[in-house]
């Protein structure tokens, strides 16, 4: 298709240009700044959708298709196509809202490394409209997804197709990139010891951490305050969802239920001195959390007297542990996956998989059968690979998390950071993508997250 691209419709733009695709959110709907359209020739999927949907005549159009047909089409689309689909017209957006994330969706990685570098170059935290790069394991194209201004300062989680974002006031919001729906969570000042400081004009300018008396710019504190957050289920499908967050240097564990206006603190200490929470997950009706020292806790958050903690695995000295993740499997097991510093392995790293509740015994590497694990800031996922092109079975796909507890060990590793995969058979820890920018993990916070749908 030659010449300049046709005028883009309102909504998300999906441009396929050489190896770059753009998906941008409409500013009039989200309050953000519209992204500039590409100036060179290319193919706009949204424009083609609109020409067919709206047409030039007054007769029936594709916007009149029955909702069940639209839902059937949506279930066959991947992430960028689903976003473009939702931008076409009100009817199609309604269908996308009902369908949510496509059920058969190959995991994608969203990276905001370029955004972090841009902020670093400016020398201070500034509220910017953020464009993240999205990558697919089976597609060479790179997709750009733009978020509304003040919506995205950092990301600390992804569950069931929803992102858990830190906004321009260091508060958490749930954001669905498919429907553009946003759900604000209780503010950061709801946590004890965080005080808001207002300027002469009445605008929020700083937060003071009362314990140390240190001031933080209002849009900067949240970058390091939150470590990871997970959801119990999709807010698109159920109204009784809950969110659990690890925060305050990994020493606190808090949660909030749908419709509540305050955070409820479950724990202000991860056990032993020097211990910290590394991961949390939702499994079989309860939240679980694991610490650096291997303590596994089960949290009953619906008790009349408040959240109740049940110890599943006791803590012990961590040794050469780098990471710990909790993974709920389709066959009903809860796994703990440990990344361990191991000089006798090719890349200095090995992974061990244990079943929670079986005294921490290592299980066979064949336990994954034809499944793959996706670990990182996302709600850890164990997915069947038969219907996911580009995903290899018995592999662990890994993106970096907050790891101050393992600083000394990381100094000894060359192959760390970015998005990687570990082959359980070959024991190789290598790059999953070669076109994702890797930032120095000693200077920058985590900047990649998997969007992986739990299909069970």
C-alpha positions as CSV (number, residue, x, y, z in Angstrom):
1,X,0.0,0.0,0.0
2,X,1.7,3.2,-1.2
3,X,1.5,6.8,-0.2
4,X,0.7,8.4,3.2
5,X,-1.4,6.5,5.6
6,X,-5.1,7.5,5.8
7,X,-6.3,9.6,8.7
8,X,-6.4,7.5,11.9
9,X,-9.7,6.9,13.7
10,X,-10.3,7.8,17.3
11,X,-9.0,5.1,19.6
12,X,-6.0,2.9,19.6
13,X,-3.7,3.0,16.5
14,X,-2.1,-0.2,15.3
15,X,0.5,0.5,12.7
16,X,2.6,-2.2,11.0
17,X,5.6,-0.4,9.5
18,X,8.6,-2.6,8.6
19,X,9.4,-4.2,11.9
20,X,7.7,-1.6,14.1
21,X,4.1,-1.5,15.1
22,X,2.4,1.2,17.2
23,X,-0.6,0.8,19.5
24,X,-1.6,4.2,21.0
25,X,-4.4,5.1,23.3
26,X,-6.8,7.9,22.4
27,X,-6.1,11.1,24.4
28,X,-9.8,12.2,24.5
29,X,-10.7,9.0,26.3
30,X,-7.8,8.6,28.6
31,X,-6.7,12.2,29.4
32,X,-3.3,11.6,27.8
33,X,-1.4,13.4,25.0
34,X,-2.1,11.9,21.6
35,X,0.9,10.2,20.0
36,X,2.2,11.5,16.7
37,X,1.2,9.4,13.7
38,X,4.0,7.9,11.6
39,X,5.0,10.1,8.7
40,X,6.3,7.3,6.3
41,X,4.0,5.0,4.4
42,X,2.6,1.9,6.1
43,X,-0.3,-0.2,6.9
44,X,-2.8,0.8,9.6
45,X,-4.9,-2.1,10.8
46,X,-7.2,0.3,12.6
47,X,-7.8,2.4,9.5
48,X,-8.7,-0.7,7.5
49,X,-11.1,-1.9,10.2
50,X,-12.8,1.5,10.2
51,X,-13.1,1.7,6.4
52,X,-14.9,-1.7,6.4
53,X,-16.9,-1.0,9.5
54,X,-18.1,2.5,8.9
55,X,-17.9,2.6,5.1
56,X,-18.9,5.5,2.9
57,X,-22.5,4.6,2.3
58,X,-25.6,4.5,4.5
59,X,-26.3,0.7,4.2
60,X,-25.6,-2.0,6.8
61,X,-22.0,-2.1,8.0
62,X,-19.8,-4.4,10.0
63,X,-20.6,-2.5,13.1
64,X,-24.0,-4.2,13.0
65,X,-22.5,-7.7,13.4
66,X,-24.1,-9.7,16.2
67,X,-22.2,-9.6,19.5
68,X,-21.6,-13.4,19.5
69,X,-19.7,-13.2,16.1
70,X,-17.6,-10.3,17.4
71,X,-16.7,-12.3,20.5
72,X,-15.7,-15.2,18.4
73,X,-13.4,-13.0,16.4
74,X,-11.9,-11.6,19.5
75,X,-10.9,-15.0,20.8
76,X,-8.7,-15.5,17.8
77,X,-6.8,-12.3,18.1
78,X,-3.5,-11.5,19.9
79,X,-2.8,-8.5,22.1
80,X,-2.1,-5.7,19.6
81,X,-4.9,-6.8,17.2
82,X,-7.4,-7.0,20.2
83,X,-6.5,-3.4,21.1
84,X,-6.9,-2.2,17.5
85,X,-10.3,-4.1,17.3
86,X,-11.6,-2.2,20.3
87,X,-10.8,1.2,18.7
88,X,-13.0,0.8,15.7
89,X,-16.4,1.7,17.0
90,X,-18.6,1.7,20.1
91,X,-20.1,-1.8,19.3
92,X,-16.7,-3.4,18.8
93,X,-15.4,-1.7,22.0
94,X,-18.3,-3.1,23.9
95,X,-17.5,-6.6,22.6
96,X,-13.8,-6.1,23.6
97,X,-14.9,-5.1,27.1
98,X,-17.1,-8.2,27.5
99,X,-14.4,-10.5,26.1
100,X,-11.5,-9.0,28.0
101,X,-8.1,-10.5,27.2
102,X,-8.3,-13.1,24.5
103,X,-8.4,-16.6,26.1
104,X,-5.7,-18.0,23.8
105,X,-3.0,-15.4,24.1
106,X,0.7,-16.0,23.7
107,X,2.6,-14.2,26.5
108,X,4.0,-10.8,25.6
109,X,6.7,-8.7,27.3
110,X,6.2,-5.1,27.9
111,X,9.4,-3.1,28.4
112,X,9.8,0.5,29.6
113,X,13.6,0.7,29.5
114,X,13.5,3.6,27.1
115,X,11.3,5.5,29.5
116,X,13.7,5.0,32.4
117,X,16.6,6.2,30.3
118,X,14.7,9.2,29.3
119,X,13.9,10.1,32.9
120,X,17.5,9.5,33.9
121,X,18.7,11.9,31.2
122,X,16.4,14.6,32.4
123,X,18.0,14.3,35.9
124,X,14.7,14.2,37.9
125,X,11.4,12.4,38.1
126,X,8.9,14.0,35.7
127,X,5.4,13.0,34.8
128,X,5.5,12.0,31.1
129,X,3.2,10.2,28.7
130,X,4.8,6.8,28.5
131,X,5.3,4.6,25.5
132,X,6.4,1.0,26.2
133,X,7.8,-1.5,23.8
134,X,5.9,-4.8,23.5
135,X,7.6,-8.0,22.2
136,X,6.2,-11.4,21.2
137,X,8.4,-14.5,21.2
138,X,7.1,-15.7,17.8
139,X,7.0,-12.4,16.0
140,X,9.9,-10.2,14.9
141,X,7.8,-7.0,15.0
142,X,8.1,-4.6,17.9
143,X,4.9,-3.0,19.2
144,X,4.7,0.4,20.9
145,X,1.9,0.8,23.4
146,X,1.3,4.4,24.7
147,X,-0.3,5.1,28.1
148,X,-2.1,8.2,29.1
149,X,-0.1,10.9,30.9
150,X,0.2,10.5,34.7
151,X,-1.0,6.9,34.4
152,X,2.4,5.1,34.2
153,X,5.4,6.0,36.3
154,X,6.3,2.3,37.0
155,X,4.7,-1.1,36.8
156,X,4.8,-3.6,39.7
157,X,2.5,-6.4,38.4
158,X,0.5,-8.0,35.8
159,X,-2.4,-10.4,36.5
160,X,-5.2,-11.8,34.3
161,X,-4.5,-9.3,31.6
162,X,-4.5,-6.3,33.9
163,X,-1.4,-4.2,34.8
164,X,-0.7,-2.9,38.3
165,X,0.7,0.6,37.6
166,X,2.2,3.3,39.8
167,X,0.7,6.6,38.7
168,X,2.0,10.2,38.9
169,X,1.0,10.5,42.6
170,X,2.7,7.2,43.6
171,X,-0.7,5.5,44.0
172,X,-1.5,2.1,42.5
173,X,-4.0,1.7,39.7
174,X,-5.3,-1.3,37.9
175,X,-5.2,-0.7,34.1
176,X,-6.6,-2.9,31.4
177,X,-4.7,-2.2,28.1
178,X,-7.5,-4.0,26.1
179,X,-10.5,-2.0,27.4
180,X,-8.5,1.0,28.7
181,X,-10.5,0.7,32.0
182,X,-8.7,2.1,35.1
183,X,-9.5,1.2,38.7
184,X,-7.7,3.3,41.4
185,X,-6.6,1.6,44.5
186,X,-6.3,3.3,48.0
187,X,-3.6,6.0,48.1
188,X,-0.1,5.5,49.4
189,X,-0.9,7.8,52.4
190,X,-3.2,5.1,53.7
191,X,0.0,3.3,54.8
192,X,1.3,4.3,58.2
193,X,4.4,6.5,58.1
194,X,3.7,8.2,54.7
195,X,2.8,11.9,55.0
196,X,1.7,14.1,52.1
197,X,3.3,17.5,51.9
198,X,1.4,20.2,49.9
199,X,2.7,23.3,48.3
200,X,1.5,26.9,48.7
201,X,-1.0,26.4,45.8
202,X,-2.5,23.3,47.5
203,X,-0.9,20.8,45.1
204,X,0.7,17.6,46.4
205,X,4.4,18.0,46.0
206,X,6.2,15.6,48.3
207,X,5.8,12.7,50.6
208,X,7.7,12.4,53.9
209,X,8.6,9.0,55.2
210,X,8.2,9.7,58.9
211,X,10.6,7.0,60.1
212,X,13.6,8.6,58.4
213,X,12.2,12.1,57.8
214,X,13.2,11.9,54.1
215,X,11.3,13.8,51.5
216,X,10.4,12.2,48.1
217,X,8.9,13.9,45.0
218,X,5.2,12.9,44.9
219,X,5.7,11.0,41.6
220,X,9.0,9.3,42.6
221,X,8.3,7.5,45.9
222,X,6.1,4.8,44.4
223,X,8.9,3.6,42.1
224,X,10.8,2.0,45.0
225,X,8.0,1.7,47.6
226,X,6.1,-1.1,45.8
227,X,7.9,-4.4,44.9
228,X,5.1,-6.6,43.4
229,X,1.4,-6.8,43.3
230,X,-1.0,-9.7,42.2
231,X,-4.7,-10.1,41.8
232,X,-6.9,-13.0,42.9
233,X,-8.9,-12.9,39.6
234,X,-9.8,-10.6,36.8
235,X,-11.9,-7.5,37.7
236,X,-13.4,-7.8,34.3
237,X,-15.1,-11.1,35.2
238,X,-15.7,-11.0,38.9
239,X,-16.5,-8.3,41.4
240,X,-15.0,-10.0,44.4
241,X,-11.3,-9.6,43.4
242,X,-8.6,-8.8,45.8
243,X,-5.1,-7.3,45.4
244,X,-2.0,-8.2,47.5
245,X,1.1,-6.1,47.4
246,X,4.6,-6.5,48.7
247,X,6.0,-3.1,49.6
248,X,8.3,-1.1,51.9
249,X,11.6,-2.8,51.0
250,X,9.8,-6.1,50.9
251,X,9.1,-6.2,54.6
252,X,5.4,-5.4,54.4
253,X,2.5,-7.4,53.0
254,X,-0.9,-5.7,52.4
255,X,-4.1,-6.3,50.6
256,X,-7.3,-4.6,49.6
257,X,-10.6,-6.1,48.4
258,X,-12.8,-4.7,45.6
259,X,-14.8,-1.7,46.7
260,X,-12.7,-1.0,49.8
261,X,-11.2,2.4,50.4
262,X,-8.3,1.4,52.7
263,X,-5.3,-1.0,52.5
264,X,-5.3,-3.7,55.2
265,X,-1.8,-4.5,56.4
266,X,-1.3,-8.3,56.8
267,X,2.4,-8.3,57.9
268,X,5.0,-5.7,58.8
269,X,7.9,-8.2,59.2
270,X,9.0,-11.1,57.0
271,X,10.2,-13.3,59.9
272,X,14.0,-13.2,60.7
273,X,16.1,-10.1,60.7
274,X,17.3,-9.5,57.2
275,X,14.5,-11.5,55.6
276,X,12.1,-9.9,53.1
277,X,9.1,-11.0,51.0
278,X,10.2,-11.9,47.4
279,X,7.0,-13.1,45.8
280,X,3.2,-13.7,46.3
281,X,0.6,-15.6,44.3
282,X,-3.0,-16.6,44.5
283,X,-3.7,-20.3,44.6
284,X,-6.8,-22.4,45.3
285,X,-8.7,-19.6,47.0
286,X,-5.9,-18.1,49.1
287,X,-2.9,-15.8,48.8
288,X,0.6,-17.2,49.4
289,X,3.8,-15.4,50.0
290,X,7.5,-16.6,50.1
291,X,10.5,-14.8,51.7
292,X,14.2,-14.7,50.9
293,X,14.8,-17.3,53.7
294,X,12.2,-19.7,52.2
295,X,9.4,-19.0,54.6
296,X,6.1,-19.8,52.9
297,X,2.9,-18.2,54.3
298,X,-0.7,-18.9,53.4
299,X,-3.0,-16.0,54.1
300,X,-6.7,-16.3,54.9
301,X,-8.0,-12.8,54.2
302,X,-11.7,-13.4,54.7
303,X,-11.6,-14.2,58.5
304,X,-14.1,-12.2,60.6
305,X,-11.2,-11.2,63.0
306,X,-8.9,-10.1,60.2
307,X,-6.3,-11.8,58.0
308,X,-4.9,-15.0,59.4
309,X,-1.4,-16.3,58.7
310,X,-0.6,-20.0,58.3
311,X,3.0,-21.2,58.0
312,X,3.4,-23.8,55.2
313,X,7.2,-24.0,55.1
314,X,9.7,-22.8,57.7
315,X,12.5,-20.4,57.0
316,X,16.2,-21.4,56.9
317,X,19.5,-19.7,55.9
318,X,19.1,-18.8,52.2
319,X,22.6,-19.9,51.0
320,X,23.1,-18.8,47.4
321,X,19.5,-18.0,46.6
322,X,18.9,-15.3,44.0
323,X,15.1,-15.5,43.5
324,X,12.1,-17.3,44.7
325,X,8.7,-17.5,42.9
326,X,5.4,-19.1,43.7
327,X,3.6,-20.7,40.8
328,X,0.0,-22.2,40.7
329,X,-0.2,-25.0,38.1
330,X,-3.2,-26.2,36.0
331,X,-3.0,-29.6,37.7
332,X,-3.5,-28.1,41.2
333,X,0.0,-28.0,42.6
334,X,1.7,-25.0,44.1
335,X,5.3,-24.8,43.2
336,X,8.2,-22.8,44.5
337,X,10.8,-22.0,41.9
338,X,14.2,-20.9,43.1
339,X,17.0,-19.2,41.1
340,X,20.3,-20.2,42.6
341,X,23.9,-19.0,42.1
342,X,25.9,-22.0,40.9
343,X,29.4,-21.7,39.5
344,X,29.4,-25.3,38.2
345,X,26.6,-24.5,35.8
346,X,27.3,-22.9,32.3
347,X,25.9,-19.5,33.1
348,X,26.4,-19.6,36.9
349,X,22.7,-20.0,37.5
350,X,20.4,-23.0,38.1
351,X,16.7,-23.3,38.9
352,X,15.2,-25.7,41.4
353,X,11.5,-26.5,41.5
354,X,9.8,-27.7,44.7
355,X,6.2,-28.5,45.6
356,X,4.9,-26.5,48.5
357,X,3.6,-28.8,51.2
358,X,6.0,-31.7,50.5
359,X,8.8,-30.6,52.9
360,X,10.4,-28.6,50.2
361,X,11.7,-31.6,48.3
362,X,13.0,-31.0,44.8
363,X,10.8,-32.5,42.1
364,X,11.7,-34.0,38.8
365,X,12.5,-31.6,36.0
366,X,9.9,-33.5,33.9
367,X,7.1,-32.1,36.2
368,X,6.4,-29.4,33.7
369,X,5.8,-31.9,30.9
370,X,4.6,-29.7,28.0
371,X,4.3,-26.6,30.0
372,X,6.5,-23.5,30.5
373,X,6.8,-21.1,33.4
374,X,6.7,-17.3,33.2
375,X,8.3,-15.6,36.2
376,X,9.0,-11.9,37.1
377,X,6.9,-9.0,38.2
378,X,3.9,-10.7,36.7
379,X,1.6,-13.1,38.6
380,X,3.7,-16.2,37.9
381,X,2.2,-18.5,35.3
382,X,2.5,-22.1,34.2
383,X,1.1,-22.4,30.7
384,X,0.6,-25.3,28.2
385,X,2.8,-24.8,25.1
386,X,0.9,-26.8,22.5
387,X,-1.2,-23.9,21.3
388,X,1.4,-21.1,22.0
389,X,3.7,-20.6,19.0
390,X,7.2,-19.7,19.9
391,X,7.0,-21.0,23.5
392,X,9.2,-24.0,24.3
393,X,8.2,-26.6,26.8
394,X,10.2,-27.3,29.9
395,X,11.6,-23.7,29.8
396,X,11.4,-21.0,32.4
397,X,10.9,-17.5,30.9
398,X,12.2,-15.0,33.4
399,X,12.2,-11.2,33.7
400,X,14.1,-9.3,36.4
401,X,12.5,-8.3,39.8
402,X,13.7,-6.2,42.7
403,X,16.8,-8.0,44.1
404,X,18.7,-5.9,46.7
405,X,19.0,-9.0,48.9
406,X,21.3,-10.7,46.3
407,X,23.5,-7.7,45.4
408,X,26.8,-9.4,46.3
409,X,26.0,-12.5,44.2
410,X,24.8,-10.5,41.2
411,X,28.3,-8.9,41.1
412,X,29.6,-12.3,40.2
413,X,27.2,-13.0,37.4
414,X,27.7,-11.8,33.8
415,X,24.4,-13.2,32.3
416,X,21.7,-11.4,34.3
417,X,19.1,-8.7,33.6
418,X,16.7,-8.2,30.7
419,X,14.4,-11.0,29.7
420,X,15.8,-14.5,29.6
421,X,14.9,-18.2,29.4
422,X,16.3,-21.2,31.2
423,X,16.2,-24.6,29.6
424,X,15.7,-27.2,32.3
425,X,17.3,-29.9,30.1
426,X,20.3,-28.0,28.7
427,X,20.7,-25.9,31.9
428,X,21.3,-22.8,29.8
429,X,20.2,-19.3,30.9
430,X,20.1,-17.1,27.8
431,X,18.4,-14.1,26.2
432,X,14.8,-14.7,25.2
433,X,14.8,-11.6,23.0
434,X,17.8,-10.0,21.3
435,X,15.9,-6.7,20.5
436,X,15.1,-5.8,24.1
437,X,17.3,-3.2,25.7
438,X,19.0,-4.5,28.8
439,X,19.7,-1.8,31.4
440,X,22.3,-2.1,34.2
441,X,20.5,-3.8,37.0
442,X,22.6,-2.1,39.6
443,X,21.4,1.4,38.4
444,X,17.9,0.9,37.2
445,X,14.8,-0.7,38.7
446,X,13.0,-3.6,36.9
447,X,11.6,-2.5,33.5
448,X,10.0,-5.6,31.9
449,X,6.9,-7.5,32.7
450,X,5.1,-10.5,31.1
451,X,1.5,-10.3,30.2
452,X,0.6,-14.0,30.5
453,X,-3.0,-15.2,30.7
454,X,-3.7,-18.0,33.2
455,X,-5.7,-20.4,31.0
456,X,-7.1,-22.5,33.8
